């Protein structure tokens, strides 16, 4: 069994910052891609940021320059530093991982980010 536990979601004012964390536990395997998705009410889930096993990152255009994804292989964790938050960033943020060289993928339960004054 594999568990992904996200944390760090909160209510912040526009312009604020948050750092999301996701820690993977359970069955051991090498994690390939780690990414963050988000889903706002009434909208489809969208990929926000992705980091490969080798550290290559890419971002959705809407968050470039404001969000930074990073990972810690030893801790089996992925992080999302979110700066200059906007109301349109408000959503449930989900951690997602895929096994290196495999098809297995897993999702976290989500953490709520609210951006409001």
Beta strands, then each sheet from edge to edge (+ up, - down):
strand 1: 2-7
strand 2: 11-12
strand 3: 18-26
strand 4: 31-39
strand 5: 46-51
strand 6: 57-59
strand 7: 67-72
strand 8: 77-82
strand 9: 91-99
strand 10: 105-107
strand 11: 111-115
sheet 1: 1+ 3- 8+ 7-
sheet 2: 2+ 11+ 9- 4+ 5- 6+
sheet 3: 2+ 11+ 9- 10+
end
